[in-house]
Amino acid sequence: MSFCCFFYMDTFAQNHKIMAKTLELIGEVGRWGISMQFVKTMMDDLGKGPIVVKCTSLGGDLNHALKIKEMFETHGDVTLEYVGFNASAATIIGHGAVKSRIREDSFYLIHKPSIWVDAWGNMNEDDLDQTINDLIAQKKEAEVFTLSVAQDYVKSRGIDFKTVMNLMKESRWLSAKEAVELGLVDELVPVKTKEKVAVSNETAAKMKALDLPVPVMKETEPIEITTEMVNKMDEKDKKSLFQMLMDIFSPKNKTEMKKDFQQINTLLKVEGFEEKEGNVIVSIDQMKSLDAEIKTITENAAKVSEATNALQLVLDLLDDLDPTVKASADAAAKVAAVKAKLAARPAAAAENPQGGSSNPAEVKDETDWNTIDNLPHNKIADAEII
């Protein structure tokens, strides 16, 4: 749930030479956070005179923001200071202040207003037509909101319309310096500490929930060590600095070449592998080559296993032929035993000649042997034989 905090603080205003009251607004702009009712109550309580409003908000309800902006305008002496991340409706609030400023470690974002869209479920063609019409109407409303907000930036900040529309469409976090240079905020407030602002997990989650981009923080700038700084050091500090630099630039563990894996070295066509702290360094391409070779070996092993099983089946069938074959030592011996058995078996005459019968009486022949026997040359031949 969003929350809002406020504090009364008496600070010396250099420009006015009088005491200025401070109001802090933290949380979401809207009914349950920085609401128009809450701000009105606080403004009435603070009364007349200069007020410094410190705002930290990711935005919220545009209606509440416009009303709070109007209250600041009516009061007439409000300075708004942006602290941390401020976006969306929170930037509209600042348009009602006579002056705005932003801490140099803070961020600022403007974007096109969004509206709630609720269209889902099973629909027929009529339902779809109605939904399309509703969406078109909502789009027109969104365009009106966008145009109105853009004009507010133009009138309040004096920025040209095209620049505003481009920034709203881009919807990215601006640094404090960028926000001032673009004219979105009046002044840049220097920060005494050199610590970089960090985005907590909670803040990042809120940004994502509000469809705001999470800024990428820059790394800490390196510290430049000058000759003057070194000269001011005592000998002990100089030795410590020298040792620190040696630790940074000297490798703690010497890298050695591991040549023990001869098979892998041959496969990958390398002399060896770099070894560091008990580990070897293998590239992605080398891993791909090893994976391909292991795949080939696995496939070949499966084929060998299949062939071995087939051979064993044949040998088992041969063993069933005769005990002598089964007693043979290997496949070659078993084949030799089968051949010997076949050679020792006696030959037998064919019992049924092709086209004949074992019983002569059953032989049937349609040839006219009488006619053939009575032919002249056959009679002569028969006489000579007799």
Buried (B, 14 or more C-beta within 10 A) or exposed (E): EBEBEBEEEEEEBEEEEEEBBBBBBBBBBBBBBBBBEBBEEBBEEBEEEBBBBBBBBBBBBBEBBBBBBEBBBEBEBBBBBBBBBBBBBBBBBBBBBBBBBBBEBBBBBBBBBEEEEEEEEEEEEEEEEEBEEEEEEBEEEBEEBBBEBBEBBBEBBEBEEEBBBEBBEEBBBBBBEBBBEBBBBBEBBEEEEEEEBEBEEEBBEBBEEBEBBBBEEEEEEEEEEEEEEEEEEEEEEEEEBEEEEEEEEEEEEEEEEBEEBEEBBEBBEBEBBEBBEEEBEBEEEBEEBBEEBEEEEEEEEEEEEEEEEEEEEEBEEBBEEBEEBBEBEEEEEBBEBBEEEEEEEEEEEEEEEEEEEEEEEEEEEEEEEEEEEEEEEEEEEEEEEE
